[in-house]
Amino acid sequence: MSLRINDVVPDFSAETDLGTINFHEWIGDNWAILFSHPKDFTPVCTTEFGAVAQLSAEWVKRNTKVIGVSVDGVEDHKKWKTDIEQVAGAKAGFPIIADETLQVSKLFDMLPAEAYLPDGRTPADSATVRAVFIIGPDKQLKLSMTYPMNVGRNFAEVLRALDALQTAAKNGVATPANWVVGEDVIIPPTVSTEDATAKFGAFETVLPYLRKTSLK
């Protein structure tokens, strides 16, 4: 299955270190971020999951649930969280899915259908399970990112992208390159001048197809 932007993400039931979840039910009316990694007790991923833990208050502010997924088991997840919390200096209160059958990895097209976990496997055997999926309350995929094994994910960028997605959805706008909260946004070309004036008031016309306005 190939997931594209605005597709409804797969629903599934799975075991996590915090109990059984049904994914769509778990999301509820929230935004959600599913982030994956190839194996517990690996150096880059430990720092990444630590970064997610440190941002716990930011996820709450944005009505966003976060959940990890790994092909290791529940007991490994519980033990690994001790290391994560030591590195992060913060509690890792989010669940981590135990995807030992590769169900979730395959549903989200992170591993091919024929993939399996060999005995004595290494992180290289599940190397493509290293992605971020931002999902809206409508259960649709809003954004995805995939990283290689040797480059840590930038969760400040994940947070910035989440802000942009939520701002665009709430206000019917787009955001320019490198946008952060508080900066001007873009009025979509599909909005007429009259409608733009009625909705936003004064705005700047940089080019006929590039109009910027403030949401302050």
JOUR-V125111 format. One record per pair of residues at least 4 apart in sequence whose ideal C-beta (glycine too) atoms are under 7 Angstrom apart, sorted by the first residue. I is the first residue (numbers start at 1). J is the second residue. Records with the same first field share a line. If there is no record, write none. Layout:
I->J / J
//
This chain:
1->107 / 109
2->109
3->7 / 9 / 108 / 109 / 141 / 144
5->141 / 142
6->140 / 141
7->140 / 141
8->139 / 140
9->133 / 135 / 139 / 141
10->107 / 108
11->23 / 24
12->23 / 103 / 104 / 107
13->20 / 22
14->21 / 97 / 99 / 104
15->20 / 74 / 98
16->21 / 95 / 96 / 97 / 98
17->74 / 77 / 78 / 81 / 95 / 96
18->95
21->26 / 95
22->26
23->27
24->139
27->32 / 65 / 135 / 139
29->137
30->63 / 64 / 65 / 137
31->62 / 63 / 64 / 135 / 136 / 137 / 162 / 166
32->64 / 65 / 67 / 135
33->64 / 66 / 132 / 133 / 134 / 158
34->67 / 69 / 133 / 135
35->52 / 68 / 132
36->69 / 110 / 129 / 130 / 131
37->45 / 48 / 68 / 70 / 129 / 130
38->42 / 123 / 126 / 127 / 129 / 130 / 149
39->70 / 72 / 123 / 126
40->70 / 72 / 76 / 77 / 80
41->80 / 83
42->46 / 123
44->48 / 152
45->49
46->50 / 83 / 84 / 87
47->51 / 87 / 152
48->52 / 152 / 153
49->53 / 68 / 84 / 92
50->54 / 84 / 87 / 88
51->55 / 155
52->66 / 94 / 155
53->84 / 85 / 88 / 90 / 91 / 92
54->88 / 90
55->59 / 155 / 159
56->60 / 90 / 93
57->61
58->62 / 159
59->64 / 66
62->162 / 166
64->162
66->94
67->94 / 95 / 97
68->94 / 96 / 97
69->96 / 97 / 99 / 104
70->77 / 96 / 99
71->99 / 100 / 102 / 105 / 117 / 126 / 129
72->76 / 77 / 98
73->98 / 100
74->78 / 98
75->79
76->80
77->81 / 96 / 98
80->84
81->85 / 92
82->86
83->87
84->88 / 92
85->90 / 91 / 92
97->104
99->103 / 104 / 105
102->106 / 111 / 115 / 117
103->107
104->108
105->110 / 111 / 129
106->111 / 113 / 115
108->133
110->128 / 129 / 131
111->115 / 126 / 128 / 129
117->121 / 125 / 126
118->125
121->125
123->127 / 149
127->149
130->146 / 147 / 149
131->144 / 145 / 146
132->144 / 145 / 153 / 158
133->141 / 144
134->142 / 143 / 161 / 162 / 165
135->139 / 140 / 141 / 142
136->140 / 142
142->165
143->161 / 165
147->151 / 153
153->158
155->159
156->160
157->161
158->162
159->163
160->164 / 180
161->165
162->166
163->167 / 181
164->168 / 175 / 179
165->169
166->170
167->171 / 173 / 175 / 185
168->173 / 174 / 175
171->185 / 215
173->185 / 186 / 187 / 188
174->185 / 186 / 188
175->179 / 185 / 186
176->186
179->183
184->212 / 213 / 214
185->212 / 213 / 215
186->210 / 211 / 212
187->191 / 196 / 200 / 203 / 211 / 213
189->209
191->195 / 196
192->196
193->197
194->198
195->199
196->200 / 203 / 211
197->201
200->213
203->211 / 212 / 213
204->211 / 212
205->211
206->210 / 211 / 212
//
